[in-house]
């Protein structure tokens, strides 16, 4: 369950819009004992799907998109994903005076098989996006950013990274790449171990 502010971040709208959608019956909310709205993930995904499908079927003017990613659900629970979304949404509204298209993923930056990234590229190919904002380079991909940037340019999309890394020597870049590989593969190993542990508990 997500609070109104968390749902607004993921949908790229303001809190008042969530309240309005709830009153109009466009969004199904639950109420806590204290009367606060809570929105299930299924509702957020449903609305995101409708927004993206409308843009694919009836493209109008181009929009700004934001992409946020964390490597694990632990990072998501710690608020890392929400902090990225808050920063990116604010930047998009400041620059373009419009709510952004929001794409998120929880997964490795080494994998290109990410649902949020796939949805983004479906819209990118359709000509519905003019700018993609990310907080850091590795949020989009650990490696091959130059190739992705070239593809985006071919689609007429400008990639903008809010926080650029400091200039590194070739040796420092190599160390950074090696550390990224170790971190990503370690995460996958721990994930496989956790999945195996959960399976063993179910069997017992």
N, C-alpha and C positions, 0 to 999 in steps of 0.2 A: 504494500500500500504506500502511496505517495501523498505528501501534503499538497495543498493547493500551489504553493510556491515551487515545489519540486516538479509538479506536473506542468506548470507554466513554463519552466525552463526547458523541459524536454520537448514541449510542443512549440516553443518559440513565440509564446503569446504572453500577455500580461495577466496578472492575477484577476483583474476585473473581468477579463474574457472568460476565464474558467467559471467564475460565478455566473456570468450571463448564460453560458452554455448549459450549466446545471439547471438554472431556472427554466430554460427553454426546452429541456429534455434532450439536448444534443449530447450530453455527457452524463454517464451514470456514476454518481458519487455515493459513498457510504458515509454515515455520520457516526462519530464517536459518542461516547456517553456525554461528553462535554459539548456536543453539537458541532464539532469541527468536521469539515469535509475531508474525506480520504478517497483517493482515486486509485483503482487497481491498475496494474501494469497492462492488463488486457485491454482496458479502455484507452490508455495512452497509445498503445500499438495500433488499435483500431482507427483512432483519429489520425495518426501519422500516415497510416495506409491510405485513408481517404484523401488526405491533403496531397500526398505524392501522386496518387492515381489521377486526381483531377488535373494536376500539372502535366502529366504525361498525355492524357487524352485531350485536354484543352489548354495547351500552352498559351500563355499571354505574355506579359512582359517578364524579362529576366529578373531573377532574385539573387540575393546573397545567401550563401549556405555556410553553415558552421559544422565542423566535425570534431568530436571529442572522443577520446579512447582511454581506457585504463586496461591494464594487463590482467587484473584479477578482480573477483567479486569482493575480496577483502579491501582493495583500494576503493572500489565503488562505495562500500559501506562506510568507509572512512571519509567520504565526501569529496574525493578527488575529482570524480566525474562532474558533480554539481558545480564545483569551483571552476572547472574549465568552461562549462556551459554558461555560467553567470558572467565570466569575463568576456567570452566570445559574443554572447547576446548583447551585452552592453556596448561592445565595440561596433557591432553591426548596426545597432540602432543609432549610435552616435554618427557613424559615417553615412548611412544610407536612409535613415529615418523610416525604417520599415522592419517588421519582424523577420527574422531569418528562417530559412529552412534548416531543420535540425537533424543531424545524423550522429548516432552514437554506436559504440561497440565496446564490449568487454572481451578482450582477447589479445593474442600476441601480435606485435607489430611486424613480425616476420611473415605472418599469414596474410594472403590476399583474399582468403575465403571468409570474409566478414560480412554479415548481413547489412549493417549500416553502410559500409563502403559500397556494397553492391547496389543498394538503393540509390546512393548518391550518383554512381556512374550511369544508372539508367536514366536519371534526369539530366545528367551532364550531356549525354549523347543526344537528348531531345532538344537541347538548346534552351533549357529553362533557367540556367544559372550563369551569372557573370563573374562572381567572385567566391572563392572558398577561403574561409578563415580558419586557422588552427593556432593553438597556443605555441607548440614547439614542433620541430621537424619530425621527431620520432613518434608523435601522436598519429601522424598519417602513415608512416612506414619507417621501419628501422633502417632499411637499405633501399637504394634505387629511387630516391626522391627525385633526382634529376629526370629520370625516365617518366615518372608520373607527372611531373610538372610539364614535360614536353607534350604528353598526351592531353593534359588539361588545356594547354595553349592551343592545341589543334581543335579543341571543342570551344574555343573562345572564352576560356575561364582563366582568370588571374588568381594564382595561389599566393596568399599572404600569410606569413608566419609572424605572430606578434612578438615572440621572444627569440631573437636570433642568437645562436651560440657564438662565443668569442672565437676569434681566428685561431686555428690550431696549426701546428707544424705537422708534416706527414707522419712523424712518429706518434704524435699525440692522437691524430685521427685513427691510426692503426690500433692504438690501445683502446680508444673509445669504441671502435667497432668490435674488438674482441670482447670487451666487457659487455656490450649489448648482446652479443651472441650467447655468452655464458649466462647472463640474466634471463634471456628468453628461454633457452633450453632447460635451465634449472626450473623455471616456472612450469614448463610442460612436464618435467619429471615429477615434480611435487604434485601436480594435478593428477597425473596417472596414478600415483601412489594413493592419493586421497580417494579417487574413484574406486580403486581396488579395495581399499579399506571399507568404503561404504557398501560395496557389493558383498564383502565377507560378512558384514553385520546383518545384511538382509537375509543371507543364506542361513545364518545361525538362528 
